[in-house]
Amino acid sequence: MYKKELQIPHNLLELIAFKRRSLFDHPKVPLIEKSYNKLKKGFMDEKKIEYQLHYLNPEKYFIFHAILYLTNRYVRNQMAVKMYSAFQPIK
C-alpha cells in the first residue's frame, strides 16, 4: 500500500519551466542543463524502484517516498524510498 506516492520534485518542475522559457544563449543554460539532467536521472531511478515495488503485496508492505528526517538539530536528510512490513512477529 502506498502511503506516500511518488511525485515529481518541485525543483525539477522549476528547471523544466526555466528550460521552456529561457533563451538558448542565456549564460546559465549549461548549468541549468547539468542540474536538470542530474535531477531527471534521479527521478527516473526512483520510478524504476517504484515499478519493482509494485509487485509486492499491498496488504503486507507500506511504501513511503521522499521521507525527510533530522540527523541533528540543523541537518536534514532524505530517503528516496522507505518500506515497512506489516508482519507480526510470533509470540
DSSP file (Angstrom, degrees, kcal/mol; ACC not computed):
  #  RESIDUE AA STRUCTURE BP1 BP2  ACC     N-H-->O    O-->H-N    N-H-->O    O-->H-N    TCO  KAPPA ALPHA  PHI   PSI    X-CA   Y-CA   Z-CA
    1    1 A M              0   0    0      0, 0.0    62,-2.3     0, 0.0     2,-0.8   0.000 360.0 360.0 360.0 128.8    0.0    0.0    0.0
    2    2 A Y  E     +a   63   0A   0     60,-0.2     3,-0.2     1,-0.2    62,-0.2  -0.732 360.0 174.9 -85.1 113.6    1.4    3.4   -1.0
    3    3 A K  E    S+     0   0A   0     60,-2.1     2,-0.4    -2,-0.8    61,-0.2   0.792  79.8  24.0 -86.6 -31.4    1.2    5.7    2.0
    4    4 A K  E    S-a   64   0A   0     59,-1.3    61,-0.5    63,-0.0    -1,-0.3  -0.940  87.2-140.2-136.7 113.5    3.1    8.5    0.2
    5    5 A E        -     0   0    0     -2,-0.4     2,-0.4    -3,-0.2    60,-0.1  -0.244  24.5-100.3 -73.4 157.4    3.0    8.5   -3.6
    6    6 A L        -     0   0    0     58,-0.1     2,-0.3    40,-0.0    -1,-0.1  -0.651  46.7-178.3 -76.5 128.5    6.0    9.3   -5.8
    7    7 A Q        -     0   0    0     -2,-0.4     3,-0.0    -3,-0.1    59,-0.0  -0.906  36.0 -97.1-127.3 155.7    5.8   12.9   -7.1
    8    8 A I        -     0   0    0     -2,-0.3     5,-0.1     1,-0.1     0, 0.0  -0.579  51.9-109.8 -69.0 128.9    7.9   14.9   -9.5
    9    9 A P     >  -     0   0    0      0, 0.0     4,-1.9     0, 0.0     3,-0.3  -0.278  17.6-126.2 -62.2 146.6   10.2   17.1   -7.3
   10   10 A H  H  > S+     0   0    0      1,-0.2     4,-2.3     2,-0.2     5,-0.2   0.868 109.3  55.5 -62.4 -38.0    9.4   20.8   -7.2
   11   11 A N  H  > S+     0   0    0      1,-0.2     4,-1.8     2,-0.2    -1,-0.2   0.844 106.7  51.2 -67.4 -30.3   13.0   21.8   -8.2
   12   12 A L  H  > S+     0   0    0     -3,-0.3     4,-2.1     2,-0.2    -1,-0.2   0.896 109.2  50.6 -69.4 -40.0   12.7   19.5  -11.3
   13   13 A L  H  X S+     0   0    0     -4,-1.9     4,-2.2     1,-0.2    -2,-0.2   0.890 109.3  51.8 -62.5 -39.0    9.5   21.2  -12.2
   14   14 A E  H  X S+     0   0    0     -4,-2.3     4,-2.4     1,-0.2    -1,-0.2   0.906 109.5  49.0 -64.1 -41.1   11.2   24.6  -11.8
   15   15 A L  H  X S+     0   0    0     -4,-1.8     4,-2.6     2,-0.2    -2,-0.2   0.875 109.2  52.8 -67.5 -36.0   14.0   23.6  -14.1
   16   16 A I  H  X S+     0   0    0     -4,-2.1     4,-1.9     2,-0.2    -1,-0.2   0.923 111.1  47.0 -62.6 -43.8   11.6   22.3  -16.7
   17   17 A A  H  X S+     0   0    0     -4,-2.2     4,-1.8     2,-0.2    -2,-0.2   0.902 112.0  50.0 -65.1 -40.9    9.8   25.7  -16.7
   18   18 A F  H  X S+     0   0    0     -4,-2.4     4,-2.0     1,-0.2    -2,-0.2   0.919 109.9  50.5 -64.8 -42.3   13.1   27.6  -16.9
   19   19 A K  H  < S+     0   0    0     -4,-2.6    -1,-0.2     1,-0.2    -2,-0.2   0.890 111.2  49.3 -61.0 -38.7   14.3   25.5  -19.9
   20   20 A R  H  < S+     0   0    0     -4,-1.9    -1,-0.2     1,-0.2    -2,-0.2   0.852 119.7  36.0 -68.7 -34.6   11.0   26.1  -21.7
   21   21 A R  H  < S+     0   0    0     -4,-1.8    -2,-0.2    -5,-0.1    -1,-0.2   0.610  98.2  93.7 -97.5 -13.9   11.1   29.9  -21.1
   22   22 A S  S  < S-     0   0    0     -4,-2.0     2,-0.2    -5,-0.2    -4,-0.0  -0.380  74.8-112.1 -85.9 160.0   14.8   30.7  -21.4
   23   23 A L    >   -     0   0    0      1,-0.1     3,-1.3    -2,-0.1     6,-0.1  -0.550  24.8-122.1 -81.9 152.7   16.8   31.8  -24.4
   24   24 A F  T 3  S+     0   0    0      1,-0.3    -1,-0.1    -2,-0.2     5,-0.1   0.779 110.5  51.4 -68.7 -25.8   19.3   29.4  -25.9
   25   25 A D  T 3  S+     0   0    0      4,-0.1    -1,-0.3     3,-0.0    -3,-0.0   0.239  76.8 129.8 -97.9  14.8   22.2   31.8  -25.5
   26   26 A H    X   -     0   0    0     -3,-1.3     3,-1.5     1,-0.1    -4,-0.0  -0.464  63.9-128.9 -66.6 138.8   21.5   32.6  -21.8
   27   27 A P  T 3  S+     0   0    0      0, 0.0     4,-0.3     0, 0.0    -1,-0.1   0.730 104.8  53.8 -64.8 -20.9   24.7   32.3  -19.7
   28   28 A K  T 3> S+     0   0    0      1,-0.2     4,-2.5     2,-0.1     5,-0.2   0.487  79.1  96.7 -90.9  -2.6   23.1   29.9  -17.2
   29   29 A V  H <> S+     0   0    0     -3,-1.5     4,-2.8     1,-0.2     5,-0.2   0.892  82.1  49.9 -58.8 -44.4   21.8   27.4  -19.7
   30   30 A P  H  > S+     0   0    0      0, 0.0     4,-2.1     0, 0.0    -1,-0.2   0.909 113.2  47.1 -62.1 -38.7   24.7   24.9  -19.3
   31   31 A L  H  > S+     0   0    0     -4,-0.3     4,-2.2     2,-0.2    -2,-0.2   0.902 113.5  48.1 -66.4 -40.9   24.4   25.0  -15.5
   32   32 A I  H  X S+     0   0    0     -4,-2.5     4,-2.9     2,-0.2    -1,-0.2   0.906 110.6  51.6 -66.0 -41.9   20.6   24.5  -15.7
   33   33 A E  H  X S+     0   0    0     -4,-2.8     4,-2.6    -5,-0.2    -2,-0.2   0.907 110.0  49.4 -60.6 -42.4   21.0   21.6  -18.2
   34   34 A K  H  X S+     0   0    0     -4,-2.1     4,-1.9    -5,-0.2    -2,-0.2   0.932 114.4  44.1 -63.8 -46.1   23.5   19.9  -15.9
   35   35 A S  H  X S+     0   0    0     -4,-2.2     4,-2.5     2,-0.2     5,-0.2   0.904 113.5  51.6 -65.0 -41.3   21.2   20.3  -12.9
   36   36 A Y  H  X S+     0   0    0     -4,-2.9     4,-2.8     1,-0.2     5,-0.2   0.930 109.8  48.5 -61.7 -46.6   18.2   19.2  -14.9
   37   37 A N  H  X S+     0   0    0     -4,-2.6     4,-2.1     1,-0.2    -1,-0.2   0.888 112.4  49.0 -62.7 -39.2   19.9   16.0  -16.2
   38   38 A K  H  X S+     0   0    0     -4,-1.9     4,-2.0    -5,-0.2    -1,-0.2   0.933 114.9  43.3 -66.3 -46.2   21.0   15.1  -12.7
   39   39 A L  H  X S+     0   0    0     -4,-2.5     4,-2.3     2,-0.2    -2,-0.2   0.892 113.5  51.4 -68.0 -39.2   17.6   15.5  -11.2
   40   40 A K  H  X S+     0   0    0     -4,-2.8     4,-2.5    -5,-0.2    -1,-0.2   0.902 109.3  50.6 -65.4 -40.3   15.8   13.8  -14.0
   41   41 A K  H  X S+     0   0    0     -4,-2.1     4,-2.2    -5,-0.2    -1,-0.2   0.920 110.9  49.2 -62.9 -43.4   18.1   10.8  -13.8
   42   42 A G  H  X S+     0   0    0     -4,-2.0     4,-1.9     1,-0.2    -2,-0.2   0.903 112.0  48.3 -61.9 -41.5   17.4   10.5  -10.0
   43   43 A F  H  X S+     0   0    0     -4,-2.3     4,-1.9     1,-0.2    -2,-0.2   0.905 110.5  50.5 -66.4 -41.2   13.7   10.8  -10.6
   44   44 A M  H  X S+     0   0    0     -4,-2.5     4,-1.7     1,-0.2    -1,-0.2   0.870 108.7  52.8 -65.3 -35.8   13.7    8.1  -13.3
   45   45 A D  H  X S+     0   0    0     -4,-2.2     4,-2.0     1,-0.2    -1,-0.2   0.894 107.6  51.4 -64.9 -39.2   15.7    5.8  -11.0
   46   46 A E  H  X S+     0   0    0     -4,-1.9     4,-2.4     1,-0.2    -2,-0.2   0.878 107.4  53.1 -65.0 -36.2   13.1    6.3   -8.3
   47   47 A K  H  X S+     0   0    0     -4,-1.9     4,-2.1     2,-0.2    -1,-0.2   0.868 106.6  53.0 -65.3 -35.3   10.4    5.3  -10.8
   48   48 A K  H  X S+     0   0    0     -4,-1.7     4,-1.7     2,-0.2    -2,-0.2   0.914 110.0  47.5 -64.8 -41.7   12.3    2.1  -11.6
   49   49 A I  H  X S+     0   0    0     -4,-2.0     4,-2.2     1,-0.2    -2,-0.2   0.913 110.0  53.1 -64.1 -42.1   12.4    1.3   -7.9
   50   50 A E  H  X S+     0   0    0     -4,-2.4     4,-1.2     1,-0.2    -1,-0.2   0.881 105.2  55.0 -61.3 -38.1    8.7    2.0   -7.7
   51   51 A Y  H  < S+     0   0    0     -4,-2.1     4,-0.4     1,-0.2     3,-0.3   0.912 109.2  46.8 -61.7 -42.1    8.0   -0.3  -10.6
   52   52 A Q  H >< S+     0   0    0     -4,-1.7     3,-1.1     1,-0.2    -1,-0.2   0.882 110.9  51.6 -67.5 -37.5    9.8   -3.2   -8.8
   53   53 A L  H >< S+     0   0    0     -4,-2.2     3,-1.6     1,-0.2    -1,-0.2   0.687  91.3  79.3 -72.3 -17.1    7.9   -2.5   -5.5
   54   54 A H  T 3< S+     0   0    0     -4,-1.2    -1,-0.2    -3,-0.3    -2,-0.2   0.777  85.8  60.3 -59.4 -27.8    4.6   -2.6   -7.4
   55   55 A Y  T <  S+     0   0    0     -3,-1.1    -1,-0.3    -4,-0.4    -2,-0.2   0.558  83.2 102.5 -82.2  -8.1    4.8   -6.4   -7.3
   56   56 A L  S <  S-     0   0    0     -3,-1.6    -3,-0.0    -4,-0.1     5,-0.0  -0.399  89.3 -93.0 -74.6 154.2    4.8   -6.6   -3.5
   57   57 A N    >>  -     0   0    0      1,-0.2     4,-1.7    -2,-0.1     3,-1.2  -0.535  31.6-151.0 -66.4 118.2    1.6   -7.5   -1.6
   58   58 A P  T 34 S+     0   0    0      0, 0.0    -1,-0.2     0, 0.0     5,-0.1   0.693  93.6  56.8 -69.3 -17.2    0.0   -4.1   -0.7
   59   59 A E  T 34 S+     0   0    0      1,-0.1     3,-0.1     3,-0.0    -2,-0.1   0.662 112.8  40.3 -84.0 -15.8   -1.6   -5.6    2.4
   60   60 A K  T <4 S+     0   0    0     -3,-1.2    26,-3.9     1,-0.1     2,-0.4   0.722 113.8  48.3-103.8 -26.3    1.7   -6.7    3.8
   61   61 A Y  E  <  - B   0  85A   0     -4,-1.7     2,-0.5    24,-0.2    24,-0.2  -0.927  59.0-154.6-124.4 143.1    4.0   -3.8    2.9
   62   62 A F  E     - B   0  84A   0     22,-3.2    22,-3.0    -2,-0.4     2,-0.5  -0.963  16.1-160.3-112.5 130.1    3.7    0.0    3.3
   63   63 A I  E     -aB   2  83A   0    -62,-2.3   -60,-2.1    -2,-0.5   -59,-1.3  -0.943   8.1-175.1-119.3 129.4    5.8    2.1    0.9
   64   64 A F  E     -aB   4  82A   0     18,-3.1    18,-2.7    -2,-0.5     2,-0.4  -0.947   8.8-154.2-121.9 141.6    6.7    5.8    1.5
   65   65 A H  E     + B   0  81A   0    -61,-0.5    16,-0.2    -2,-0.4    15,-0.1  -0.898  69.0   8.4-114.4 146.8    8.6    8.1   -0.9
   66   66 A A  E    S-     0   0A   0     14,-2.0     2,-0.6    -2,-0.4    14,-0.2   0.935  72.8-175.9  55.1  60.8   10.7   11.2   -0.1
   67   67 A I  E     - B   0  79A   0     12,-1.7    12,-2.7    -3,-0.2     2,-0.4  -0.782   9.9-154.7 -89.7 123.5   10.9   10.8    3.7
   68   68 A L  E     + B   0  78A   0     -2,-0.6     2,-0.3    10,-0.2    10,-0.2  -0.803  18.1 172.5 -96.1 139.1   12.7   13.7    5.4
   69   69 A Y  E     - B   0  77A   0      8,-2.4     8,-2.8    -2,-0.4     2,-0.4  -0.989  30.3-118.3-144.1 153.9   14.4   13.1    8.8
   70   70 A L  E     - B   0  76A   0     -2,-0.3     6,-0.2     6,-0.2     3,-0.1  -0.775  17.4-175.4 -93.8 130.7   16.7   15.1   11.1
   71   71 A T  S    S-     0   0    0      4,-2.1     2,-0.2    -2,-0.4    -1,-0.2   0.783  77.5 -18.5 -91.6 -33.1   20.1   13.8   11.9
   72   72 A N  S    S-     0   0    0      3,-1.0    -1,-0.2     0, 0.0     3,-0.0  -0.806  94.6 -65.3-150.2-163.8   20.8   16.5   14.3
   73   73 A R  S    S+     0   0    0     -2,-0.2     3,-0.0     1,-0.2    -3,-0.0   0.814 128.9  21.5 -63.1 -32.2   19.4   20.0   15.0
   74   74 A Y  S    S+     0   0    0      1,-0.0     2,-0.5     2,-0.0    -1,-0.2   0.556 104.8  83.3-115.5 -11.1   20.5   21.6   11.7
   75   75 A V        -     0   0    0     -3,-0.0    -4,-2.1     2,-0.0    -3,-1.0  -0.850  51.5-170.3-107.5 127.8   20.9   18.8    9.2
   76   76 A R  E     -B   70   0A   0     -2,-0.5     2,-0.3    -6,-0.2    -6,-0.2  -0.920   3.6-169.9-112.2 141.0   18.1   17.2    7.3
   77   77 A N  E     -B   69   0A   0     -8,-2.8    -8,-2.4    -2,-0.4     2,-0.4  -0.871   9.3-145.0-122.7 160.2   18.4   14.1    5.2
   78   78 A Q  E     -B   68   0A   0     -2,-0.3     2,-0.4   -10,-0.2   -10,-0.2  -0.990   0.4-153.7-130.2 134.6   16.1   12.5    2.7
   79   79 A M  E     -B   67   0A   0    -12,-2.7   -12,-1.7    -2,-0.4   -13,-0.2  -0.886  10.4-148.5-101.3 136.1   15.4    8.9    1.9
   80   80 A A  E    S+     0   0A   0     -2,-0.4   -14,-2.0     1,-0.3     2,-0.4   0.950  80.5   6.9 -69.0 -49.3   14.1    8.1   -1.6
   81   81 A V  E     -B   65   0A   0    -16,-0.2     2,-0.4   -15,-0.1    -1,-0.3  -1.000  61.1-174.2-139.3 135.0   12.0    5.1   -0.6
   82   82 A K  E     -B   64   0A   0    -18,-2.7   -18,-3.1    -2,-0.4     2,-0.4  -0.999   8.7-167.1-128.7 132.2   11.2    3.5    2.8
   83   83 A M  E     -B   63   0A   0     -2,-0.4     2,-0.4   -20,-0.2   -20,-0.2  -0.973   1.9-169.1-124.6 131.5    9.3    0.3    3.0
   84   84 A Y  E     -B   62   0A   0    -22,-3.0   -22,-3.2    -2,-0.4     2,-0.4  -0.918  15.1-137.6-116.8 144.7    7.7   -1.2    6.2
   85   85 A S  E     -B   61   0A   0     -2,-0.4   -24,-0.2   -24,-0.2   -25,-0.1  -0.806   5.3-148.5 -99.8 142.5    6.4   -4.6    6.6
   86   86 A A        +     0   0    0    -26,-3.9   -25,-0.1    -2,-0.4     2,-0.1   0.158  51.4 142.3 -90.4  18.2    3.1   -5.3    8.4
   87   87 A F        -     0   0    0    -27,-0.3    -2,-0.1     1,-0.1   -27,-0.0  -0.372  44.0-145.3 -64.5 132.5    4.5   -8.6    9.6
   88   88 A Q        -     0   0    0     -2,-0.1    -1,-0.1     1,-0.0    -2,-0.1  -0.893  19.0-125.1-100.2 122.2    3.5   -9.6   13.1
   89   89 A P        -     0   0    0      0, 0.0     2,-0.3     0, 0.0    -1,-0.0  -0.292  27.3-105.8 -66.5 151.8    6.2  -11.5   15.0
   90   90 A I              0   0    0      1,-0.1     0, 0.0     0, 0.0     0, 0.0  -0.605 360.0 360.0 -77.8 133.6    5.3  -14.9   16.5
   91   91 A K              0   0    0     -2,-0.3    -1,-0.1    -3,-0.1     0, 0.0   0.426 360.0 360.0 -98.0 360.0    5.0  -14.7   20.3
